[in-house]
Amino acid sequence: MRLKHTAQPRTPSLYDSVIGASYIPEEHILRRIRAAVDFSFVHDLLADLYHDSLGRPAYDQEVMVRLIFLQIHYNLSDRQVIERAQTDHAFRFFLGLDWNDELPHPTSLTKFRKRLGEERFQAIFTHILHQAQELGLMTGRRVLIDSSSVRADIAVPGFRGLLERVLAKALAALAGTSVELEYLRTEYQALVEDRSDVMVKQLRDRLLAEWLSLAELVAEALEGLGERTEAQQESLELLAAALQRAANHGKRKVRKDDLLSDVDPDARWNCKKRGKSTEPGYLQQLAADAEHGVVTNVEVLPGNADDSEALRPMVEGHIEQVGLKPDDVVADSKYQSGENRRELAENGITDHVAAPPPKGSRQGRFSVSDFLIEFDEQGAPVAMLCPSGELAEAPKWKQDKHAWAFYFTTGQCRGCPLRAQCTKQKRGRQVLVDEHYQLGAQARARQATPEGQAAQRERFRIERLFAMQKQRGGGRTRYRGVGKNRMLGWAWGMYLNVMTISRCVSEGLARPPSGNLYNAAPG
């Protein structure tokens, strides 16, 4: 442990009063941020991470956090940010360092991030968020939620190549144990040298089956060890994930969670977007206050995560961070589900989650919304009238679909002038009414109102936050593993809020804070 750093009262230096005042323009972004945002809370926040009597004195934690901010803003590596801070007047001024003050070694930044971890980065984000609250930059009444993909810094091998790499690690991890490795290594080397996978499909399938058989044997050997080292446990988990990927191949109605890389086992193919190709990585979720776009919550998930499953945690995180339940939630249709709409309604939160058009409507065919439905007092459908005036009653509940099914008979549909627009079935038509149908219909009606349309337009404020992040290299992750990327997500949230605070203060949109948030630098 390093010694706890004790911040000393800052006194104006020749650098501050002459060089800083003369060479750093008033409108420079770093000068505006330094005057608007307080980072001094870092000393108390991180005090318990440092020992007061052991080790060498620690470098100023506030300067370290400011260096991380500079890294993000200028898209610099650890070495690059230290090198630039050696000679850049604005960097020195922002860091609060005199010209003769020494900078930390680049490796100190790596150690500092590791020491802070996800929890402390979240705490830094929360402190900056509270400053935005004190400045009156958020109301907490309307929360905007959206997601953006972040590409993992990996190459994705083919499945055979992945098995080869995972097995090589596993065999290395078994070295020195009681497991007989000669047979396993001989089999492994024979498979590596077998190039029949470049020939006909039958030979490729046979070779893959042999790779999987060897993977099962090695996994059994690792499982039989009892107590395992970290490397052995990691190898076992990778083998299990690879075998699961093979077991799910070709199956329908199975949610794929395919292992892509042994280097970054948490990375997944992102969800498909219309007109865009998939990429390996993560999905960053942001919640932002609609007033000025202050970020209120951050989450980073594997790339194959379902946005609809992220809505509730994001709203709960917003409430925890802000201390106030929002009046309404605005999100695009990726977040819509019956359960989400029900939960928002039960909590008294107005649902401005975009409702997609009814199924079939884009093809000019009748959807369930074109049928008149009668509901009982408990909200269950009891009767349905089709566009041609035919009546169906006594629907059947289908548990697997969480919906009621109405049936129109062959006699009702035969000779109907609207049949071509309704169904291609030779018999009658089945119409499903989801258990949350009424909530979806209400959301669709609300979306068509001027208020609903205005709410969806406000959602583009959060799109600008993602654009700012991608402009500074945030479209590709710097780290591997979901834990480290969550840490980076909180750092991005901190950065975006610092930029928002600085902009609002310079535009006169912030009210004076209660108390002196920052001892402004001279000049």
KELUM-47838 format. One line per 4 residues: number of its first residue (from 1); their letters; for each residue x, z, y of C-alpha. Coordinates in pm, 1 decimal. Example, Ala and Ser with C-alpha at 12.3 -4.5 7.8 and 13.67 -1.06 7.14 Angstrom:
<recs>
1> as> 1230.0 780.0 -450.0  1367.0 714.0 -106.0
</recs>
This chain:
<recs>
1> mrlk> 0.0 0.0 0.0  116.4 -73.0 352.8  101.0 166.3 639.8  -218.8 172.6 841.1
5> htaq> -188.1 -25.9 1161.8  -276.5 170.0 1473.2  -377.5 -50.2 1764.2  -204.0 44.6 2089.6
9> prtp> -369.1 20.1 2432.5  -305.8 -325.8 2563.7  -114.2 -353.7 2889.8  -81.7 -679.9 3084.0
13> slyd> 248.7 -851.2 3011.4  440.5 -1118.7 3197.2  314.8 -1366.4 2936.9  -48.7 -1273.6 2994.0
17> svig> -42.5 -1259.9 3368.4  180.8 -1560.3 3435.2  195.8 -1803.0 3141.5  -151.9 -1725.5 3008.0
21> asyi> -312.7 -1747.4 3349.2  -122.7 -2056.1 3457.6  -112.9 -2273.7 3146.9  -439.3 -2192.2 2960.9
25> peeh> -729.3 -2363.5 3141.2  -1040.4 -2156.1 3206.7  -1250.9 -2399.1 3002.0  -1017.1 -2392.8 2698.3
29> ilrr> -1222.2 -2304.6 2388.1  -984.7 -2027.3 2276.4  -994.0 -1867.1 2620.6  -1374.6 -1875.1 2620.4
33> iraa> -1390.5 -1724.0 2272.2  -1144.0 -1450.3 2359.8  -1354.5 -1349.5 2658.8  -1686.8 -1365.0 2471.5
37> vdfs> -1619.8 -1223.4 2123.3  -1481.5 -884.0 2023.2  -1257.8 -866.2 1715.4  -1132.0 -510.6 1773.2
41> fvhd> -1382.1 -368.5 1519.0  -1150.2 -500.7 1246.5  -917.0 -199.0 1278.3  -1181.6 56.7 1182.9
45> llad> -1347.0 -174.7 929.7  -1027.5 -225.0 727.7  -861.4 111.8 785.0  -931.2 239.4 432.4
49> lyhd> -745.8 -56.0 278.2  -413.4 72.6 411.5  -224.7 391.1 328.0  -106.9 606.3 615.7
53> slgr> 228.1 702.5 464.7  334.5 457.0 192.2  502.3 121.1 230.6  605.5 -76.4 534.5
57> payd> 389.5 -85.8 847.4  109.3 -338.4 811.7  73.7 -634.6 1041.8  -208.5 -604.8 1296.6
61> qevm> -532.2 -674.1 1102.8  -708.2 -807.3 1411.1  -436.9 -1069.2 1457.0  -472.7 -1162.7 1088.4
65> vrli> -848.3 -1220.8 1127.5  -786.2 -1424.2 1442.2  -532.4 -1634.8 1249.4  -796.3 -1704.3 984.2
69> flqi> -1032.7 -1814.7 1261.9  -765.1 -2051.9 1395.1  -711.0 -2189.5 1045.6  -1078.3 -2278.8 1018.4
73> hynl> -1113.5 -2419.2 1369.8  -808.4 -2645.8 1345.6  -822.1 -2705.3 966.7  -471.6 -2566.2 906.0
77> sdrq> -295.8 -2426.0 600.4  -134.1 -2081.7 601.3  204.5 -2230.3 684.4  67.4 -2469.4 945.9
81> vier> -118.4 -2201.7 1142.3  192.1 -1978.8 1160.0  413.8 -2270.8 1262.9  174.3 -2373.7 1537.4
85> aqtd> 135.2 -2017.3 1662.4  512.4 -2008.8 1711.1  497.8 -2268.6 1988.9  136.3 -2306.5 2106.2
89> hafr> 59.7 -2117.6 2429.6  -315.0 -2112.9 2361.7  -265.4 -1972.9 2010.3  -45.2 -1691.3 2142.3
93> fflg> -293.6 -1614.0 2414.3  -585.9 -1606.6 2169.4  -392.9 -1386.0 1925.9  -303.8 -1144.4 2204.5
97> ldwn> 69.4 -1174.4 2131.7  355.7 -1174.7 2377.1  613.9 -1449.1 2347.4  867.0 -1218.5 2180.0
101> delp> 616.8 -1076.7 1924.2  688.5 -1176.6 1565.1  428.8 -1353.8 1353.2  355.8 -1267.4 988.3
105> hpts> 497.5 -1471.8 703.3  250.5 -1736.2 576.1  224.6 -1558.5 239.6  90.1 -1252.3 422.7
109> ltkf> -230.7 -1444.1 494.9  -283.4 -1507.5 122.7  -230.8 -1140.1 44.3  -456.1 -1037.6 332.7
113> rkrl> -746.2 -1252.1 210.3  -704.0 -1120.1 -141.8  -706.9 -761.6 -12.7  -1024.9 -818.6 187.7
117> geer> -1218.8 -1000.7 -82.0  -1578.9 -1112.5 -58.1  -1716.8 -772.3 48.0  -1491.5 -729.5 353.9
121> fqai> -1538.2 -1086.7 467.7  -1912.1 -1025.1 455.5  -1864.0 -709.3 662.8  -1665.7 -905.5 925.4
125> fthi> -1945.7 -1162.5 934.3  -2202.3 -883.3 981.6  -2015.2 -732.3 1277.0  -1999.3 -1069.5 1453.2
129> lhqa> -2370.8 -1120.5 1378.2  -2451.7 -785.0 1540.1  -2264.9 -895.2 1852.2  -2493.0 -1197.7 1871.3
133> qelg> -2789.8 -960.5 1842.4  -2659.3 -740.7 2124.0  -2623.2 -1047.6 2343.1  -2988.5 -1135.7 2283.3
137> lmtg> -2906.2 -1462.5 2106.7  -3156.3 -1421.3 1823.9  -3514.1 -1308.8 1779.0  -3531.6 -1287.4 1398.7
141> rrvl> -3884.4 -1427.6 1411.1  -3812.6 -1767.7 1255.8  -3544.6 -1830.6 994.7  -3415.9 -2177.9 905.4
145> idss> -3274.8 -2232.1 555.6  -3081.7 -2528.2 418.8  -2794.9 -2614.7 184.2  -2498.4 -2849.8 175.0
149> svra> -2264.8 -2952.5 -105.5  -1897.2 -2856.6 -91.6  -1668.6 -3064.6 -309.5  -1433.9 -2876.0 -541.1
153> diav> -1062.8 -2950.6 -512.5  -1036.2 -3071.3 -872.7  -1012.9 -3385.9 -1081.7  -1279.7 -3402.4 -1352.0
157> pgfr> -1131.6 -3506.9 -1689.9  -1325.9 -3671.4 -1970.3  -1466.8 -3438.9 -2234.7  -1186.2 -3508.7 -2480.5
161> glle> -927.5 -3445.6 -2209.6  -1102.6 -3121.1 -2119.0  -1100.8 -3003.1 -2483.0  -731.4 -3087.0 -2506.9
165> rvla> -647.2 -2878.1 -2199.7  -867.3 -2584.0 -2298.8  -726.9 -2574.9 -2652.3  -368.7 -2590.4 -2522.4
169> kala> -436.6 -2281.9 -2309.1  -607.2 -2101.9 -2597.0  -322.5 -2167.6 -2841.3  -70.4 -2046.1 -2582.2
173> alag> -279.9 -1729.6 -2533.3  -276.5 -1666.1 -2911.6  104.6 -1670.0 -2926.1  245.2 -1337.1 -3037.0
177> tsve> -77.0 -1224.0 -3206.0  -148.3 -1176.9 -3574.7  -330.3 -1511.4 -3591.8  -166.3 -1775.5 -3812.9
181> leyl> -99.6 -2054.2 -3563.1  94.6 -2310.7 -3764.9  -216.2 -2480.2 -3909.0  -401.1 -2475.3 -3575.0
185> rtey> -103.1 -2618.8 -3386.9  -51.4 -2890.4 -3649.8  -417.6 -2992.1 -3624.5  -400.6 -2988.4 -3247.5
189> qalv> -91.3 -3211.0 -3235.7  -244.5 -3456.8 -3483.6  -556.7 -3489.9 -3268.6  -351.0 -3537.9 -2951.4
193> edrs> -161.1 -3825.3 -3117.1  -475.0 -3986.8 -3263.6  -576.3 -4272.3 -3031.2  -871.2 -4398.8 -3233.7
197> dvmv> -1099.9 -4297.0 -2946.8  -1007.4 -4621.5 -2770.6  -1161.3 -4823.0 -3054.6  -1517.4 -4845.5 -3184.8
201> kqlr> -1780.9 -4582.4 -3109.4  -1793.4 -4463.9 -3470.9  -1426.0 -4368.9 -3463.6  -1463.5 -4203.6 -3122.8
205> drll> -1751.5 -3990.6 -3251.2  -1552.4 -3888.4 -3560.1  -1251.2 -3789.0 -3351.3  -1467.9 -3586.8 -3111.5
209> aewl> -1623.1 -3403.3 -3407.9  -1272.2 -3308.2 -3523.8  -1184.6 -3179.9 -3175.1  -1500.5 -2965.8 -3171.5
213> slae> -1427.9 -2834.1 -3521.3  -1080.5 -2724.0 -3407.8  -1232.3 -2564.9 -3094.9  -1465.7 -2358.0 -3314.7
217> lvae> -1174.4 -2239.2 -3530.7  -969.5 -2133.6 -3228.0  -1271.5 -1960.6 -3073.3  -1324.4 -1764.5 -3397.2
221> aleg> -957.7 -1661.9 -3390.3  -992.2 -1533.7 -3034.6  -1315.9 -1348.4 -3114.6  -1144.4 -1172.8 -3407.5
225> lger> -873.8 -1019.0 -3188.8  -1089.1 -722.9 -3079.6  -913.2 -624.9 -2758.5  -814.9 -935.1 -2564.8
229> teaq> -582.2 -999.0 -2274.3  -715.1 -1160.3 -1957.1  -574.4 -1499.5 -2063.5  -730.7 -1469.2 -2409.3
233> qesl> -1070.1 -1374.1 -2267.5  -1058.0 -1662.4 -2021.3  -969.0 -1904.1 -2302.3  -1255.6 -1775.8 -2516.8
237> ella> -1503.9 -1822.6 -2232.5  -1377.0 -2176.2 -2165.4  -1407.7 -2268.9 -2532.9  -1760.3 -2124.9 -2548.9
241> aalq> -1860.6 -2325.1 -2240.2  -1709.7 -2645.3 -2382.0  -1889.4 -2599.3 -2714.7  -2216.0 -2532.6 -2533.0
245> raan> -2169.9 -2852.6 -2335.6  -2130.8 -3044.9 -2660.7  -2437.4 -2875.8 -2811.9  -2654.3 -2971.1 -2511.9
249> hgkr> -2538.8 -3332.9 -2501.5  -2829.2 -3573.2 -2534.8  -3094.6 -3301.4 -2537.1  -3396.4 -3333.6 -2315.7
253> kvrk> -3571.1 -3053.6 -2129.5  -3248.4 -2851.8 -2139.3  -3100.7 -2746.8 -1808.4  -2743.4 -2872.9 -1819.6
257> ddll> -2471.2 -2632.6 -1712.0  -2173.2 -2838.6 -1817.7  -1818.1 -2708.3 -1785.9  -1627.5 -2967.6 -1580.2
261> sdvd> -1278.3 -2828.4 -1542.3  -1053.3 -2560.9 -1688.2  -889.3 -2527.8 -1345.0  -1214.8 -2434.6 -1168.5
265> pdar> -1458.6 -2325.7 -1442.8  -1734.2 -2235.1 -1192.8  -1759.6 -2582.6 -1038.2  -2058.5 -2795.9 -1143.2
269> wnck> -2200.9 -3137.9 -1063.5  -2419.2 -3100.5 -759.1  -2790.9 -3176.4 -765.7  -2867.4 -3544.7 -725.7
273> krgk> -2977.1 -3659.2 -381.6  -3158.1 -3984.1 -321.1  -2908.7 -4255.6 -231.5  -2603.8 -4033.0 -282.7
277> step> -2368.7 -3995.8 -578.6  -2306.5 -3655.4 -732.0  -1979.1 -3469.4 -685.8  -1823.3 -3164.6 -852.8
281> gylq> -1826.6 -2841.3 -658.5  -2054.1 -2585.8 -502.6  -2370.7 -2554.7 -300.3  -2348.0 -2356.9 24.5
285> qlaa> -2671.1 -2199.1 146.9  -2717.4 -2101.2 512.4  -2993.4 -1906.0 684.3  -3000.8 -1927.0 1062.6
289> daeh> -3211.2 -1780.4 1340.7  -3408.4 -2056.7 1510.8  -3344.4 -1930.6 1866.3  -2982.9 -2050.6 1902.4
293> gvvt> -2875.1 -2125.0 1544.9  -2699.4 -1792.9 1477.1  -2617.5 -1775.8 1104.1  -2782.4 -1472.0 945.4
297> nvev> -2700.2 -1513.0 576.1  -2462.3 -1713.1 356.1  -2452.8 -1781.9 -16.2  -2234.0 -2008.0 -229.4
301> lpgn> -2359.8 -2118.4 -571.1  -2240.7 -2361.9 -839.7  -2325.1 -2721.4 -751.0  -2606.7 -2750.6 -1005.2
305> adds> -2802.4 -2458.4 -858.2  -3169.5 -2516.0 -779.9  -3245.7 -2472.2 -409.4  -3594.3 -2343.3 -487.5
309> ealr> -3441.3 -2047.5 -674.6  -3223.2 -1965.1 -373.4  -3505.2 -1927.2 -119.4  -3606.9 -1570.5 -197.8
313> pmve> -3247.0 -1430.5 -206.0  -3172.6 -1607.4 121.7  -3479.1 -1457.4 292.3  -3398.2 -1111.9 151.3
317> ghie> -3038.8 -1144.9 271.7  -3161.4 -1244.5 617.6  -3383.3 -934.4 633.4  -3095.6 -711.4 518.5
321> qvgl> -2851.9 -854.0 773.5  -3091.1 -870.3 1069.2  -3302.4 -564.3 988.8  -3625.2 -752.1 1059.6
325> kpdd> -3870.8 -951.1 848.6  -3919.6 -1303.3 990.6  -4258.3 -1431.6 1100.7  -4199.6 -1764.4 928.9
329> vvad> -3952.4 -1957.7 713.7  -3861.3 -2322.9 767.9  -3695.0 -2527.4 493.3  -3708.6 -2875.2 343.5
333> skyq> -3898.4 -2967.8 28.2  -3605.5 -2880.4 -203.0  -3703.9 -2515.6 -156.9  -4072.7 -2557.0 -235.0
337> sgen> -4224.3 -2403.2 -546.5  -4550.8 -2229.7 -617.3  -4377.2 -1896.9 -673.4  -4195.2 -1924.3 -340.7
341> rrel> -4517.0 -2001.1 -154.3  -4694.5 -1710.8 -324.8  -4413.5 -1469.3 -240.3  -4405.3 -1574.1 126.1
345> aeng> -4784.3 -1536.0 151.6  -4779.1 -1189.4 -9.6  -4513.7 -1075.4 239.7  -4705.8 -1205.5 540.5
349> itdh> -4446.4 -1475.4 618.8  -4578.5 -1811.8 736.8  -4473.7 -2086.0 497.3  -4316.0 -2383.4 676.6
353> vaap> -4138.7 -2507.2 363.8  -4193.5 -2884.0 363.0  -4450.9 -3002.5 111.1  -4366.2 -3327.6 -69.4
357> ppkg> -4635.5 -3596.5 -93.1  -4864.7 -3556.5 -397.5  -4740.6 -3719.8 -715.3  -4848.6 -4082.2 -735.3
361> srqg> -4951.5 -4113.9 -371.8  -4642.5 -4320.7 -279.9  -4739.7 -4576.9 -543.1  -5089.7 -4601.5 -397.8
365> rfsv> -5248.5 -4420.0 -691.6  -5484.4 -4125.1 -690.5  -5321.6 -3783.8 -708.8  -5480.6 -3445.3 -769.7
369> sdfl> -5532.6 -3406.1 -392.2  -5776.6 -3701.3 -400.0  -6012.4 -3505.1 -625.5  -6258.7 -3250.8 -484.0
373> iefd> -6200.7 -2915.2 -653.0  -6429.4 -2611.9 -654.0  -6267.5 -2270.4 -698.1  -6423.9 -1937.6 -796.2
377> eqga> -6372.3 -1606.3 -614.3  -6055.2 -1536.5 -812.7  -5902.1 -1869.4 -704.3  -5941.5 -2042.3 -1040.1
381> pvam> -6074.1 -2402.2 -1044.6  -6414.0 -2441.6 -1211.9  -6524.3 -2797.0 -1129.8  -6374.2 -3126.4 -1015.6
385> lcps> -6527.1 -3439.6 -862.3  -6332.8 -3765.1 -891.8  -6313.9 -4027.5 -611.6  -6579.7 -4228.0 -798.3
389> gela> -6821.0 -3933.5 -809.8  -6780.5 -3829.0 -1175.2  -6783.5 -3453.7 -1250.5  -6557.1 -3253.6 -1483.6
393> eapk> -6608.5 -2884.2 -1558.8  -6473.3 -2601.3 -1776.4  -6099.7 -2674.6 -1744.2  -5854.6 -2552.8 -2008.4
397> wkqd> -5556.8 -2332.6 -1917.1  -5220.6 -2475.7 -2026.6  -4965.9 -2197.2 -2043.1  -4663.8 -2427.7 -2083.1
401> khaw> -4750.2 -2606.4 -1757.3  -4895.1 -2307.5 -1568.4  -5191.8 -2523.2 -1476.4  -5556.8 -2588.7 -1553.7
405> afyf> -5643.8 -2923.8 -1716.6  -5963.5 -3110.6 -1631.0  -6072.4 -3389.4 -1865.3  -6273.0 -3698.0 -1769.3
409> ttgq> -6418.7 -3867.0 -2077.5  -6380.4 -4228.5 -2182.6  -6746.1 -4283.2 -2101.0  -6699.6 -4153.8 -1745.9
413> crgc> -6397.6 -4376.3 -1681.9  -6518.6 -4695.6 -1861.2  -6617.5 -4960.7 -1609.3  -6507.6 -4752.5 -1306.7
417> plra> -6415.7 -4985.8 -1016.9  -6135.0 -4746.2 -918.6  -5983.8 -4720.0 -1266.8  -5673.5 -4932.1 -1188.9
421> qctk> -5589.9 -4700.4 -899.4  -5655.9 -4389.5 -1108.0  -5510.5 -4423.1 -1459.6  -5349.0 -4662.3 -1704.0
425> qkrg> -5482.6 -4472.2 -2004.9  -5729.4 -4657.4 -2226.9  -5934.1 -4341.3 -2258.8  -6029.8 -4095.6 -1985.7
429> rqvl> -5798.2 -3914.0 -1748.0  -5651.6 -3564.1 -1757.3  -5592.3 -3400.4 -1417.4  -5374.0 -3089.1 -1386.7
433> vdeh> -5434.9 -2825.8 -1117.8  -5132.0 -2602.0 -1069.5  -5192.7 -2227.3 -1043.5  -5055.0 -2239.8 -686.8
437> yqlg> -5239.6 -2557.2 -590.5  -5427.1 -2400.1 -299.2  -5107.1 -2264.7 -141.6  -4952.7 -2613.2 -162.0
441> aqar> -5262.0 -2771.7 -6.9  -5253.7 -2517.8 276.7  -4883.0 -2589.8 335.6  -4954.6 -2963.6 347.7
445> arqa> -5232.4 -2911.6 600.5  -5012.5 -2679.3 809.9  -4730.3 -2934.1 801.3  -4958.9 -3197.1 956.4
449> tpeg> -5033.2 -2979.5 1260.3  -4825.3 -2998.5 1582.8  -4689.7 -2650.3 1505.1  -4579.9 -2756.6 1157.4
453> qaaq> -4414.2 -3072.3 1285.2  -4233.3 -2874.0 1556.6  -4108.6 -2627.6 1292.2  -3958.7 -2909.6 1084.1
457> rerf> -3787.8 -3053.8 1393.4  -3624.5 -2716.0 1455.9  -3469.2 -2737.1 1111.1  -3220.2 -2992.8 1241.3
461> rier> -3044.9 -2708.3 1426.2  -2903.6 -2591.8 1094.4  -2799.9 -2948.4 1009.1  -2571.7 -2938.0 1313.0
465> lfam> -2403.4 -2626.7 1173.8  -2321.2 -2808.5 850.6  -2196.2 -3107.8 1052.1  -1962.9 -2881.1 1252.3
469> qkqr> -1831.9 -2731.4 929.9  -1766.1 -3069.5 768.2  -1586.7 -3194.7 1081.5  -1333.3 -2916.3 1028.7
473> gggr> -1270.3 -2978.0 660.4  -1553.8 -2761.7 529.7  -1687.2 -3040.6 309.2  -1413.1 -2965.2 55.7
477> tryr> -1331.9 -2619.4 -69.6  -986.6 -2466.2 -27.3  -1019.2 -2226.3 -319.4  -1127.0 -2223.9 -682.7
481> gvgk> -1390.3 -2004.6 -838.1  -1730.8 -1904.8 -706.3  -1605.9 -1560.5 -593.5  -1334.7 -1697.7 -365.3
485> nrml> -1570.9 -1963.0 -235.7  -1829.0 -1696.0 -146.1  -1552.1 -1525.9 48.9  -1482.5 -1855.4 225.3
489> gwaw> -1856.7 -1896.3 287.4  -1868.7 -1567.6 480.9  -1560.1 -1680.3 676.4  -1742.0 -2001.7 770.5
493> gmyl> -2046.7 -1798.3 873.2  -1824.3 -1583.6 1096.7  -1666.7 -1895.1 1248.1  -1998.2 -2066.4 1320.9
497> nvmt> -2135.4 -1754.0 1489.7  -1823.1 -1708.3 1701.8  -1862.5 -2065.3 1822.2  -2233.2 -2010.9 1893.7
501> isrc> -2166.9 -1690.3 2088.8  -1895.5 -1859.4 2293.9  -2119.6 -2156.8 2373.7  -2418.1 -1942.6 2471.1
505> vseg> -2208.1 -1712.9 2690.1  -2051.0 -2008.1 2872.9  -2396.2 -2164.7 2924.0  -2538.2 -1840.9 3059.3
509> larp> -2782.5 -1798.2 2769.7  -2658.4 -1452.8 2666.6  -2771.0 -1133.4 2832.8  -2504.6 -873.5 2927.1
513> psgn> -2413.7 -661.9 2622.3  -2468.2 -288.4 2613.9  -2124.8 -148.2 2690.5  -1791.3 -326.4 2719.6
517> lyna> -1757.4 -536.4 2404.9  -1408.6 -656.0 2481.8  -1125.4 -569.8 2711.4  -1088.2 -914.8 2861.2
521> apg> -734.8 -1041.5 2894.9  -594.3 -1061.0 3244.1  -581.7 -1390.4 3425.7
</recs>
